[in-house]
Amino acid sequence: MPIDLEGSTLAHAYYLLNRLGCTVIASSEKDHLRVRKNVSFGKLVRDRIPEKIAARQELEATKTVPRSTLQSFLIGKVLEEAIEVRESESSKERCVELADVIEVVRALAKLDGLTLEQVVAAANAKREKLGGFETGKVLLRTGIGGPGQTGINLDTFSAQVLSREVGPDAVELPFTFFGFSELDQPRTVHFSELGVSLEVTLKSDRLNLRIMREPRQLDLPLDLEVKSEPEPPTSHPRRRGALKGKPT
């Protein structure tokens, strides 16, 4: 019998139940239930995951993709693991997620006949020439300066940039979107000329996209022309009978 656990997969209870061989579904994983219903994933997993699923007495369906397709799946897996690094809440958890990134890099290198050591050597050579990424330099803009111009004037800078319009029906989402956007928090891109909005929601292993039609302002004819002068209000107090419809 599967166990529904109110809590995180990082909780000690989750660890103990899994160690005893129980099938545990944490409340934080409600979008990924695999027990007693069919859920499509279409994601690349580690080689021994299918046998781990079978050990929990669950059914699974997997397919081994050809080498010509594997590279595309691995590149997608790099993006998925990078988002999980973004969501890590502790250095210990981040270490585990970075290890997953390295494992995907190892598999990508092997497809090209390279070793992980060769990739690291290439990284060291490039670091020696151009530096690393530790200081946090963000390139905002480049341009050719005029006479006497020594810099580019910038508006108030915000690293949390979501989109940039490149046409009436096209926008660009920078890669910083994945770094700053929180999971399950919708962000909206507006297409004013088309009257629609695109809602982008970042998940741990996918992007949810939803197109919404923006509400339109109704243009109602409004006649504000004054036809005649209004009558001045009477200064006589109304009798009590006026409230009953009697003449004053």
MIDOSE-1310 file (N, C-alpha, C; in nm, 2 decimals, decimal comma, always signed):
residues 248
mpid	+0,08/-0,12/+0,00/+0,00/+0,00/+0,00/+0,09/+0,12/+0,00; +0,06/+0,22/-0,09/+0,14/+0,34/-0,09/+0,11/+0,43/+0,03; +0,20/+0,50/+0,08/+0,19/+0,59/+0,20/+0,19/+0,73/+0,15; +0,09/+0,81/+0,18/+0,08/+0,95/+0,16/+0,14/+1,02/+0,28
legs	+0,25/+1,09/+0,26/+0,32/+1,16/+0,37/+0,31/+1,31/+0,36; +0,26/+1,37/+0,46/+0,25/+1,52/+0,47/+0,38/+1,57/+0,51; +0,46/+1,61/+0,42/+0,60/+1,66/+0,45/+0,69/+1,65/+0,33; +0,81/+1,69/+0,35/+0,91/+1,69/+0,25/+0,98/+1,56/+0,23
tlah	+1,04/+1,54/+0,11/+1,12/+1,42/+0,09/+1,25/+1,43/+0,16; +1,29/+1,55/+0,22/+1,41/+1,56/+0,29/+1,39/+1,53/+0,44; +1,26/+1,50/+0,48/+1,23/+1,47/+0,62/+1,29/+1,33/+0,66; +1,31/+1,32/+0,78/+1,37/+1,19/+0,83/+1,27/+1,08/+0,82
ayyl	+1,14/+1,11/+0,84/+1,04/+1,00/+0,82/+1,04/+0,94/+0,68; +1,05/+1,03/+0,58/+1,06/+0,99/+0,45/+1,17/+0,89/+0,42; +1,29/+0,93/+0,48/+1,41/+0,85/+0,46/+1,39/+0,71/+0,53; +1,33/+0,71/+0,65/+1,32/+0,58/+0,72/+1,22/+0,49/+0,65
lnrl	+1,11/+0,54/+0,60/+1,01/+0,46/+0,53/+1,06/+0,40/+0,40; +1,14/+0,48/+0,33/+1,20/+0,43/+0,21/+1,30/+0,32/+0,24; +1,38/+0,34/+0,34/+1,48/+0,24/+0,38/+1,41/+0,11/+0,41; +1,29/+0,11/+0,47/+1,21/-0,01/+0,50/+1,14/-0,07/+0,38
gctv	+1,16/-0,01/+0,26/+1,10/-0,06/+0,14/+0,96/-0,01/+0,11; +0,91/+0,09/+0,19/+0,77/+0,14/+0,16/+0,77/+0,23/+0,04; +0,65/+0,23/-0,02/+0,63/+0,33/-0,13/+0,57/+0,45/-0,07; +0,64/+0,56/-0,07/+0,61/+0,69/-0,01/+0,59/+0,79/-0,11
iass	+0,47/+0,87/-0,10/+0,45/+0,98/-0,18/+0,43/+1,10/-0,09; +0,53/+1,19/-0,10/+0,53/+1,31/-0,02/+0,43/+1,41/-0,08; +0,37/+1,50/+0,00/+0,28/+1,60/-0,04/+0,34/+1,70/-0,14; +0,47/+1,72/-0,13/+0,54/+1,81/-0,22/+0,56/+1,74/-0,36
ekdh	+0,53/+1,62/-0,38/+0,55/+1,55/-0,51/+0,41/+1,51/-0,57; +0,31/+1,59/-0,53/+0,18/+1,55/-0,58/+0,16/+1,56/-0,73; +0,25/+1,63/-0,80/+0,25/+1,64/-0,94/+0,32/+1,52/-1,01; +0,38/+1,44/-0,93/+0,46/+1,33/-0,99/+0,41/+1,19/-0,94
lrvr	+0,29/+1,18/-0,90/+0,24/+1,05/-0,85/+0,25/+0,94/-0,96; +0,31/+0,83/-0,92/+0,32/+0,72/-1,02/+0,24/+0,60/-0,97; +0,18/+0,60/-0,86/+0,12/+0,48/-0,80/-0,03/+0,48/-0,84; -0,08/+0,37/-0,90/-0,22/+0,35/-0,92/-0,28/+0,44/-1,03
knvs	-0,19/+0,50/-1,11/-0,24/+0,58/-1,22/-0,13/+0,60/-1,32; -0,16/+0,62/-1,45/-0,06/+0,63/-1,55/-0,03/+0,78/-1,56; +0,10/+0,81/-1,55/+0,15/+0,95/-1,57/+0,26/+0,94/-1,67; +0,26/+1,03/-1,77/+0,36/+1,04/-1,87/+0,47/+1,13/-1,83
fgkl	+0,60/+1,09/-1,85/+0,71/+1,17/-1,81/+0,79/+1,21/-1,93; +0,84/+1,12/-2,01/+0,92/+1,15/-2,12/+1,05/+1,21/-2,09; +1,11/+1,18/-1,97/+1,24/+1,24/-1,93/+1,34/+1,13/-1,92; +1,47/+1,17/-1,94/+1,58/+1,08/-1,93/+1,61/+1,06/-1,78
vrdr	+1,63/+0,93/-1,74/+1,66/+0,90/-1,61/+1,78/+0,81/-1,60; +1,84/+0,80/-1,48/+1,96/+0,71/-1,46/+1,93/+0,57/-1,50; +2,03/+0,50/-1,54/+2,01/+0,36/-1,59/+1,94/+0,26/-1,50; +1,96/+0,28/-1,37/+1,90/+0,18/-1,28/+1,77/+0,22/-1,22
ipek	+1,71/+0,34/-1,26/+1,58/+0,38/-1,21/+1,47/+0,28/-1,24; +1,46/+0,22/-1,36/+1,35/+0,13/-1,39/+1,35/+0,01/-1,29; +1,47/-0,04/-1,26/+1,47/-0,16/-1,16/+1,43/-0,11/-1,02; +1,46/+0,02/-0,99/+1,42/+0,07/-0,86/+1,27/+0,08/-0,85
iaar	+1,21/+0,12/-0,96/+1,06/+0,13/-0,97/+1,00/-0,01/-0,95; +1,06/-0,10/-1,03/+1,01/-0,24/-1,02/+1,02/-0,30/-0,88; +1,13/-0,26/-0,81/+1,15/-0,31/-0,67/+1,04/-0,26/-0,58; +0,97/-0,15/-0,61/+0,86/-0,10/-0,53/+0,73/-0,16/-0,57
qele	+0,73/-0,26/-0,66/+0,62/-0,33/-0,71/+0,53/-0,23/-0,79; +0,59/-0,14/-0,86/+0,52/-0,06/-0,95/+0,55/-0,10/-1,10; +0,46/-0,06/-1,19/+0,48/-0,09/-1,33/+0,55/+0,03/-1,39; +0,62/+0,01/-1,49/+0,69/+0,12/-1,56/+0,71/+0,08/-1,71
atkt	+0,72/+0,18/-1,79/+0,74/+0,16/-1,94/+0,86/+0,25/-1,98; +0,97/+0,19/-2,02/+1,08/+0,27/-2,07/+1,12/+0,23/-2,21; +1,20/+0,32/-2,27/+1,25/+0,29/-2,41/+1,39/+0,34/-2,41; +1,48/+0,26/-2,47/+1,62/+0,30/-2,49/+1,63/+0,38/-2,62
vprs	+1,67/+0,50/-2,62/+1,67/+0,58/-2,74/+1,81/+0,55/-2,81; +1,81/+0,57/-2,94/+1,94/+0,55/-3,01/+2,04/+0,66/-2,98; +2,17/+0,63/-3,01/+2,27/+0,72/-2,98/+2,25/+0,85/-3,05; +2,19/+0,85/-3,17/+2,17/+0,97/-3,25/+2,07/+1,07/-3,18
tlqs	+1,98/+1,01/-3,09/+1,89/+1,09/-3,02/+1,93/+1,12/-2,88; +2,02/+1,04/-2,82/+2,06/+1,05/-2,68/+2,12/+1,19/-2,65; +2,19/+1,24/-2,75/+2,26/+1,37/-2,72/+2,15/+1,48/-2,69; +2,04/+1,48/-2,77/+1,94/+1,58/-2,74/+1,87/+1,56/-2,61
flig	+1,85/+1,44/-2,57/+1,80/+1,41/-2,43/+1,89/+1,46/-2,32; +2,02/+1,43/-2,34/+2,12/+1,47/-2,24/+2,13/+1,62/-2,23; +2,12/+1,70/-2,34/+2,12/+1,84/-2,33/+2,00/+1,89/-2,26; +1,89/+1,83/-2,28/+1,77/+1,87/-2,20/+1,79/+1,84/-2,06
kvle	+1,86/+1,73/-2,03/+1,88/+1,69/-1,89/+1,97/+1,79/-1,82; +2,07/+1,85/-1,89/+2,15/+1,95/-1,83/+2,07/+2,07/-1,78; +1,97/+2,11/-1,86/+1,88/+2,22/-1,82/+1,80/+2,18/-1,70; +1,75/+2,06/-1,70/+1,66/+2,01/-1,59/+1,74/+2,01/-1,46
eaie	+1,86/+1,96/-1,47/+1,94/+1,95/-1,35/+1,99/+2,09/-1,30; +2,01/+2,18/-1,39/+2,05/+2,31/-1,36/+1,94/+2,38/-1,28; +1,81/+2,36/-1,31/+1,70/+2,42/-1,24/+1,70/+2,36/-1,10; +1,73/+2,23/-1,09/+1,73/+2,17/-0,95/+1,84/+2,22/-0,87
vres	+1,95/+2,26/-0,93/+2,06/+2,33/-0,85/+2,01/+2,46/-0,80; +1,93/+2,53/-0,89/+1,88/+2,66/-0,85/+1,78/+2,65/-0,73; +1,71/+2,54/-0,72/+1,61/+2,52/-0,61/+1,67/+2,46/-0,49; +1,80/+2,43/-0,48/+1,86/+2,37/-0,37/+1,86/+2,46/-0,25
essk	+1,83/+2,41/-0,13/+1,81/+2,50/-0,01/+1,93/+2,49/+0,08; +2,02/+2,41/+0,06/+2,14/+2,39/+0,14/+2,26/+2,35/+0,06; +2,38/+2,37/+0,12/+2,50/+2,34/+0,04/+2,51/+2,19/+0,02; +2,46/+2,11/+0,12/+2,46/+1,96/+0,10/+2,37/+1,92/-0,01
ercv	+2,25/+1,98/-0,01/+2,16/+1,94/-0,12/+2,21/+1,99/-0,26; +2,27/+2,11/-0,26/+2,33/+2,16/-0,38/+2,44/+2,07/-0,43; +2,52/+2,01/-0,34/+2,63/+1,93/-0,38/+2,58/+1,80/-0,45; +2,46/+1,75/-0,41/+2,40/+1,63/-0,47/+2,35/+1,67/-0,61
elad	+2,29/+1,79/-0,63/+2,24/+1,83/-0,76/+2,35/+1,86/-0,86; +2,46/+1,92/-0,80/+2,58/+1,95/-0,89/+2,64/+1,81/-0,94; +2,64/+1,71/-0,85/+2,68/+1,58/-0,89/+2,60/+1,52/-1,01; +2,47/+1,55/-1,01/+2,39/+1,51/-1,12/+2,43/+1,58/-1,25
viev	+2,46/+1,71/-1,24/+2,50/+1,78/-1,35/+2,63/+1,72/-1,41; +2,73/+1,69/-1,32/+2,85/+1,63/-1,37/+2,83/+1,49/-1,43; +2,73/+1,42/-1,38/+2,70/+1,29/-1,44/+2,65/+1,30/-1,58; +2,57/+1,40/-1,61/+2,51/+1,43/-1,74/+2,63/+1,48/-1,83
vral	+2,72/+1,56/-1,78/+2,83/+1,61/-1,86/+2,92/+1,49/-1,89; +2,94/+1,40/-1,80/+3,02/+1,28/-1,83/+2,96/+1,19/-1,94; +2,83/+1,18/-1,94/+2,76/+1,10/-2,05/+2,77/+1,18/-2,18; +2,76/+1,31/-2,18/+2,77/+1,39/-2,31/+2,91/+1,37/-2,36
akld	+3,01/+1,38/-2,28/+3,15/+1,37/-2,32/+3,18/+1,23/-2,38; +3,12/+1,13/-2,32/+3,15/+0,99/-2,36/+3,09/+0,97/-2,50; +2,98/+1,04/-2,54/+2,92/+1,03/-2,67/+3,02/+1,07/-2,78; +3,11/+1,17/-2,74/+3,21/+1,22/-2,84/+3,34/+1,16/-2,82
gltl	+3,35/+1,06/-2,74/+3,48/+0,99/-2,72/+3,57/+1,06/-2,62; +3,52/+1,15/-2,54/+3,60/+1,23/-2,45/+3,58/+1,17/-2,31; +3,68/+1,20/-2,22/+3,67/+1,17/-2,08/+3,64/+1,30/-2,00; +3,60/+1,28/-1,88/+3,57/+1,39/-1,80/+3,69/+1,47/-1,77
eqvv	+3,81/+1,40/-1,76/+3,93/+1,47/-1,73/+3,97/+1,56/-1,85; +3,94/+1,52/-1,97/+3,97/+1,61/-2,09/+3,88/+1,73/-2,08; +3,75/+1,72/-2,04/+3,66/+1,83/-2,03/+3,71/+1,93/-1,93; +3,76/+1,88/-1,81/+3,81/+1,96/-1,70/+3,93/+2,03/-1,75
aaan	+4,02/+1,97/-1,82/+4,14/+2,03/-1,88/+4,11/+2,15/-1,97; +4,00/+2,12/-2,06/+3,96/+2,23/-2,15/+3,90/+2,35/-2,07; +3,83/+2,32/-1,96/+3,77/+2,42/-1,87/+3,89/+2,50/-1,81; +3,99/+2,44/-1,76/+4,10/+2,51/-1,70/+4,17/+2,60/-1,80
akre	+4,19/+2,55/-1,92/+4,26/+2,63/-2,02/+4,18/+2,76/-2,05; +4,04/+2,74/-2,06/+3,96/+2,86/-2,09/+3,96/+2,95/-1,97; +3,96/+2,90/-1,85/+3,96/+2,98/-1,73/+4,09/+3,06/-1,73; +4,20/+3,00/-1,77/+4,33/+3,07/-1,76/+4,33/+3,19/-1,86
klgg	+4,25/+3,18/-1,97/+4,25/+3,28/-2,07/+4,15/+3,39/-2,05; +4,02/+3,35/-2,00/+3,91/+3,44/-1,99/+3,86/+3,46/-1,85; +3,91/+3,38/-1,76/+3,86/+3,38/-1,62/+3,74/+3,29/-1,60; +3,69/+3,29/-1,47/+3,58/+3,21/-1,44/+3,45/+3,29/-1,43
fetg	+3,36/+3,25/-1,34/+3,24/+3,32/-1,32/+3,21/+3,36/-1,17; +3,32/+3,36/-1,09/+3,30/+3,38/-0,95/+3,27/+3,53/-0,91; +3,31/+3,63/-0,99/+3,29/+3,77/-0,94/+3,15/+3,82/-0,97; +3,08/+3,75/-1,06/+2,94/+3,80/-1,08/+2,92/+3,91/-1,18
kvll	+3,01/+3,92/-1,28/+2,99/+4,03/-1,38/+2,88/+3,99/-1,48; +2,78/+4,08/-1,50/+2,67/+4,06/-1,59/+2,68/+4,17/-1,70; +2,70/+4,12/-1,82/+2,71/+4,21/-1,94/+2,57/+4,26/-1,97; +2,55/+4,39/-1,96/+2,42/+4,45/-1,99/+2,40/+4,50/-2,13
rtgi	+2,51/+4,57/-2,19/+2,49/+4,63/-2,32/+2,63/+4,66/-2,37; +2,64/+4,66/-2,50/+2,77/+4,70/-2,57/+2,73/+4,80/-2,68; +2,83/+4,88/-2,72/+2,80/+4,98/-2,82/+2,93/+5,06/-2,86; +2,92/+5,13/-2,97/+3,03/+5,22/-3,01/+3,01/+5,36/-2,96
ggpg	+3,10/+5,41/-2,89/+3,09/+5,54/-2,83/+3,12/+5,66/-2,92; +3,06/+5,77/-2,90/+3,08/+5,89/-2,98/+3,20/+5,97/-2,92; +3,23/+6,08/-2,98/+3,34/+6,16/-2,93/+3,33/+6,20/-2,78; +3,43/+6,17/-2,70/+3,43/+6,20/-2,56/+3,34/+6,11/-2,48
qtgi	+3,27/+6,01/-2,54/+3,19/+5,92/-2,46/+3,27/+5,81/-2,40; +3,26/+5,80/-2,27/+3,35/+5,70/-2,20/+3,27/+5,58/-2,14; +3,13/+5,59/-2,15/+3,05/+5,48/-2,09/+2,91/+5,49/-2,15; +2,83/+5,39/-2,11/+2,69/+5,38/-2,15/+2,60/+5,41/-2,03
nldt	+2,51/+5,51/-2,05/+2,42/+5,55/-1,95/+2,31/+5,44/-1,94; +2,29/+5,39/-1,82/+2,19/+5,28/-1,80/+2,08/+5,33/-1,70; +1,96/+5,28/-1,73/+1,86/+5,30/-1,63/+1,88/+5,22/-1,51; +1,79/+5,23/-1,41/+1,80/+5,14/-1,29/+1,81/+5,00/-1,33
fsaq	+1,92/+4,93/-1,29/+1,94/+4,80/-1,33/+1,87/+4,70/-1,24; +1,80/+4,60/-1,30/+1,74/+4,49/-1,23/+1,78/+4,37/-1,30; +1,84/+4,28/-1,22/+1,89/+4,15/-1,28/+1,77/+4,06/-1,32; +1,66/+4,08/-1,25/+1,54/+4,00/-1,28/+1,47/+4,04/-1,40
vlsr	+1,53/+4,02/-1,51/+1,47/+4,06/-1,64/+1,39/+3,94/-1,70; +1,27/+3,96/-1,74/+1,19/+3,84/-1,78/+1,19/+3,83/-1,94; +1,17/+3,95/-2,01/+1,16/+3,93/-2,15/+1,20/+4,06/-2,22; +1,22/+4,05/-2,35/+1,25/+4,17/-2,43/+1,18/+4,15/-2,56
evgp	+1,10/+4,25/-2,60/+1,02/+4,24/-2,72/+1,12/+4,26/-2,84; +1,10/+4,17/-2,94/+1,19/+4,18/-3,06/+1,10/+4,19/-3,18; +0,97/+4,20/-3,16/+0,87/+4,22/-3,27/+0,73/+4,22/-3,21; +0,63/+4,25/-3,30/+0,49/+4,26/-3,25/+0,44/+4,13/-3,20
dave	+0,50/+4,01/-3,24/+0,45/+3,88/-3,20/+0,57/+3,79/-3,15; +0,68/+3,86/-3,10/+0,79/+3,78/-3,05/+0,86/+3,85/-2,94; +0,90/+3,77/-2,84/+0,98/+3,81/-2,73/+1,09/+3,72/-2,70; +1,19/+3,77/-2,63/+1,31/+3,68/-2,60/+1,31/+3,67/-2,45
lpft	+1,33/+3,54/-2,40/+1,34/+3,51/-2,26/+1,49/+3,48/-2,23; +1,56/+3,56/-2,15/+1,70/+3,54/-2,13/+1,71/+3,42/-2,04; +1,83/+3,36/-2,04/+1,86/+3,25/-1,95/+1,85/+3,28/-1,80; +1,86/+3,41/-1,77/+1,85/+3,45/-1,63/+1,71/+3,42/-1,58
ffgf	+1,61/+3,40/-1,67/+1,48/+3,37/-1,63/+1,48/+3,24/-1,54; +1,56/+3,14/-1,58/+1,57/+3,02/-1,51/+1,64/+3,04/-1,37; +1,72/+3,13/-1,36/+1,79/+3,15/-1,23/+1,71/+3,23/-1,13; +1,63/+3,32/-1,18/+1,55/+3,41/-1,09/+1,41/+3,36/-1,06
seld	+1,35/+3,29/-1,16/+1,21/+3,25/-1,14/+1,20/+3,14/-1,04; +1,10/+3,16/-0,95/+1,08/+3,05/-0,85/+0,98/+2,95/-0,91; +0,99/+2,83/-0,86/+0,91/+2,72/-0,91/+0,76/+2,75/-0,88; +0,68/+2,71/-0,97/+0,53/+2,72/-0,96/+0,48/+2,87/-0,94
qprt	+0,56/+2,97/-0,98/+0,52/+3,11/-0,97/+0,51/+3,16/-1,12; +0,39/+3,18/-1,16/+0,37/+3,22/-1,30/+0,42/+3,36/-1,33; +0,48/+3,37/-1,44/+0,53/+3,51/-1,50/+0,45/+3,53/-1,63; +0,42/+3,65/-1,65/+0,34/+3,68/-1,77/+0,41/+3,77/-1,87
vhfs	+0,41/+3,73/-2,00/+0,46/+3,81/-2,11/+0,34/+3,87/-2,19; +0,34/+4,00/-2,21/+0,22/+4,06/-2,27/+0,25/+4,08/-2,42; +0,16/+4,06/-2,51/+0,16/+4,09/-2,65/+0,04/+4,19/-2,67; +0,07/+4,32/-2,65/-0,03/+4,42/-2,65/-0,10/+4,43/-2,79
elgv	-0,02/+4,41/-2,90/-0,08/+4,43/-3,03/-0,17/+4,31/-3,07; -0,14/+4,20/-3,01/-0,23/+4,08/-3,04/-0,34/+4,06/-2,94; -0,33/+4,13/-2,83/-0,44/+4,12/-2,73/-0,43/+3,99/-2,65; -0,31/+3,93/-2,64/-0,30/+3,81/-2,56/-0,18/+3,82/-2,47
slev	-0,17/+3,73/-2,37/-0,06/+3,72/-2,28/-0,02/+3,57/-2,27; +0,11/+3,55/-2,25/+0,17/+3,42/-2,24/+0,21/+3,40/-2,09; +0,15/+3,31/-2,02/+0,19/+3,28/-1,89/+0,29/+3,17/-1,88; +0,41/+3,20/-1,82/+0,52/+3,10/-1,82/+0,54/+3,06/-1,67
tlks	+0,53/+2,93/-1,65/+0,54/+2,88/-1,51/+0,66/+2,77/-1,51; +0,76/+2,80/-1,43/+0,87/+2,71/-1,42/+0,85/+2,60/-1,33; +0,86/+2,47/-1,38/+0,85/+2,35/-1,29/+0,99/+2,30/-1,28; +1,00/+2,20/-1,19/+1,14/+2,14/-1,17/+1,19/+2,06/-1,29
drln	+1,10/+2,02/-1,38/+1,15/+1,94/-1,50/+1,08/+1,99/-1,63; +1,01/+2,10/-1,62/+0,95/+2,14/-1,75/+0,90/+2,29/-1,73; +0,85/+2,34/-1,85/+0,79/+2,47/-1,85/+0,65/+2,46/-1,88; +0,56/+2,52/-1,81/+0,42/+2,53/-1,84/+0,39/+2,66/-1,91
lrim	+0,33/+2,65/-2,03/+0,30/+2,77/-2,11/+0,14/+2,77/-2,13; +0,09/+2,89/-2,10/-0,06/+2,91/-2,12/-0,08/+3,04/-2,18; -0,16/+3,04/-2,29/-0,20/+3,16/-2,37/-0,33/+3,21/-2,31; -0,34/+3,34/-2,28/-0,46/+3,40/-2,23/-0,50/+3,52/-2,31
repr	-0,62/+3,53/-2,34/-0,67/+3,65/-2,41/-0,70/+3,76/-2,31; -0,64/+3,87/-2,33/-0,65/+3,98/-2,24/-0,79/+4,04/-2,25; -0,85/+4,09/-2,14/-0,98/+4,15/-2,14/-0,98/+4,28/-2,22; -1,08/+4,30/-2,30/-1,09/+4,42/-2,38/-1,18/+4,53/-2,32
qldl	-1,14/+4,65/-2,34/-1,22/+4,76/-2,29/-1,34/+4,79/-2,38; -1,46/+4,78/-2,33/-1,58/+4,80/-2,42/-1,59/+4,95/-2,45; -1,61/+4,98/-2,58/-1,63/+5,12/-2,61/-1,78/+5,15/-2,62; -1,84/+5,20/-2,52/-1,98/+5,23/-2,51/-2,01/+5,38/-2,54
pldl	-2,10/+5,41/-2,63/-2,13/+5,55/-2,66/-2,19/+5,62/-2,54; -2,13/+5,73/-2,51/-2,17/+5,81/-2,39/-2,20/+5,95/-2,43; -2,33/+5,99/-2,42/-2,38/+6,12/-2,46/-2,37/+6,21/-2,34; -2,28/+6,31/-2,34/-2,26/+6,40/-2,22/-2,32/+6,53/-2,25
evks	-2,39/+6,55/-2,36/-2,44/+6,68/-2,40/-2,56/+6,72/-2,31; -2,55/+6,84/-2,26/-2,66/+6,89/-2,17/-2,77/+6,95/-2,26; -2,89/+6,90/-2,26/-3,00/+6,94/-2,35/-3,06/+7,07/-2,30; -3,08/+7,09/-2,17/-3,14/+7,21/-2,12/-3,08/+7,24/-1,98
epep	-3,11/+7,36/-1,94/-3,06/+7,40/-1,81/-3,14/+7,33/-1,70; -3,08/+7,28/-1,60/-3,16/+7,21/-1,49/-3,23/+7,31/-1,41; -3,35/+7,27/-1,36/-3,43/+7,35/-1,27/-3,36/+7,37/-1,14; -3,36/+7,49/-1,08/-3,30/+7,51/-0,95/-3,37/+7,44/-0,84
ptsh	-3,31/+7,39/-0,74/-3,38/+7,32/-0,64/-3,46/+7,41/-0,56; -3,58/+7,36/-0,51/-3,67/+7,45/-0,44/-3,61/+7,47/-0,30; -3,64/+7,59/-0,25/-3,59/+7,63/-0,11/-3,70/+7,60/-0,01; -3,82/+7,56/-0,05/-3,93/+7,53/+0,05/-3,91/+7,39/+0,11
prrr	-3,92/+7,38/+0,23/-3,92/+7,25/+0,29/-4,04/+7,17/+0,26; -4,02/+7,05/+0,22/-4,14/+6,96/+0,19/-4,22/+6,93/+0,31; -4,35/+6,93/+0,29/-4,44/+6,89/+0,39/-4,43/+6,73/+0,41; -4,48/+6,69/+0,52/-4,48/+6,55/+0,55/-4,55/+6,47/+0,45
galk	-4,66/+6,53/+0,40/-4,74/+6,46/+0,30/-4,67/+6,43/+0,17; -4,56/+6,51/+0,14/-4,49/+6,49/+0,02/-4,42/+6,36/+0,02; -4,39/+6,31/+0,13/-4,32/+6,17/+0,14/-4,42/+6,07/+0,10; -4,56/+6,10/+0,10/-4,66/+6,00/+0,07/-4,72/+6,03/-0,07
gkpt	-4,65/+6,11/-0,14/-4,70/+6,14/-0,28/-4,80/+6,25/-0,29; -4,83/+6,33/-0,18/-4,92/+6,44/-0,18/-4,85/+6,56/-0,23; -4,92/+6,66/-0,30/-4,86/+6,78/-0,34/-4,81/+6,87/-0,23; -4,71/+6,94/-0,25/-4,65/+7,02/-0,14/-4,71/+7,16/-0,14
